[in-house]
Each structure stands twice: as C-alpha cells, then as structure tokens.
C-alpha cells in the first residue's frame, strides 16, 4: 500500500458540525475502498485565494492515509459524490 494525503475543503455554510460530518464521510470513503486513515489534521475555516463557486471561505482538512494504488479511482468516485465537499485533492506522499 502507498501513502497518500487528501486536502479537503468543506462548504462554509455547513458550519462546524457539518464539517465534522463531511470529514467522517471522507474517512469512511477511504476505509470502504480498502484504505487506512493514519492521521487527520483539521485546519479550520480559512479564506480562499480566489472565489470558488461564489464562496470566499471554507473548512480545510488534511487526511493522511494508505491505500493500494489500484483503488484510487474508486476513492475519487466516492469523494466526488459527498454532499458538502467543495474541493479535494489527493496527492502521493514521499516514501522517504
């Protein structure tokens, strides 16, 4: 299994409770496709560098996980279906 991280931005309108719900759904999506969450770092509410879908702020979180590379497409599909998740980016971590 390779190590990855996903940066998520949840919609500001959800509030803190909604952000925690979306965070749980992202972690659940990772485990359902055969991954394992190793660390989670919520960054809280932050301003965007530019508007995204007419919004200027959102809740950020970085989740580190390990998953077989063949399961990334399935994970991306699941993440794209989560309501309230405004943006996400999955990146491979260095093996160092």
N, C-alpha and C positions, 0 to 999 in steps of 0.2 A: 504494500500500500504506500502511496505517495502522500506527502504532506502538502496541504493547501490552506489558503485562508480566503474568506469571503468578507468583503466590506459591504454592509447593507445600509440603506437609507430608508427609514420608515416615514410615512407621511406625518407631518406635524399635527394635523387635525385629529389624529388618533389619541394624542396625549400620552402620558407615561404608561398608563395601564394598557393601552392599545399597542404601544411599543413593545412592552414585555410579552404580549400575546404574539405579535409578529415574530419576535425573537425566538419564542418557543416553537413556532411553526417552522422557522428556518432550521433550527436544531433537529426537529422531528423529521424534516425532509432529508437531512443528511443521514440520520440513522436508518431511515426507511430504505434508502438505496444501498445500504451496506457500509456506511462510513462511521467514524467515531469522532465525536467532538472532543478536542483536547483542551481548549481554552476559549474563553469568551471575554471580550473587553468592551463594555458599553462606553461610548464617548459622550452620550447625552445629546442635547439639542444644539445644533450648530447652524450657522449661516452658510448658504451656498455661495460659491464664487460667481455663479450666474443662475438665472431663473431656470427651474426645471418644472415643466407643466404649470407655469404661472405661480409656483411656490418659491419662497426665498429661504426657507429653513426646513430642517428635518432631523430625525433622530438617527444618529450613526452608531454602528457597532461593528467590531471586527471579531470574527469567529474563526479559530484555527481548528482544522480537522484533518483526518487522514482517510483516504478512500482509494479504492482501485481506480486507475485512470479510465478504465472502460465504463465506469459508472457516472462519469461527469455529464454526459448528455442527459441521462435520466435525472440527475440532480438539477441541471439547468431548466429542464422542463417543469419540474416540481416548483422550483423557485419562481418561475415566471407566472405561475398560477396563484401565488399567495396574494390575497387582497390586502392592500395597505403597504405593501413593499414597493417603494417608489423606484429604487435603483439597487442593483447589486453587481459586484464584480468578483469573480473567482480567479485567484492567481495561485500559481505554484510557488511553494516556498523553497528556498535554497536548501540543499541537503547537507550543508556544512554545519 
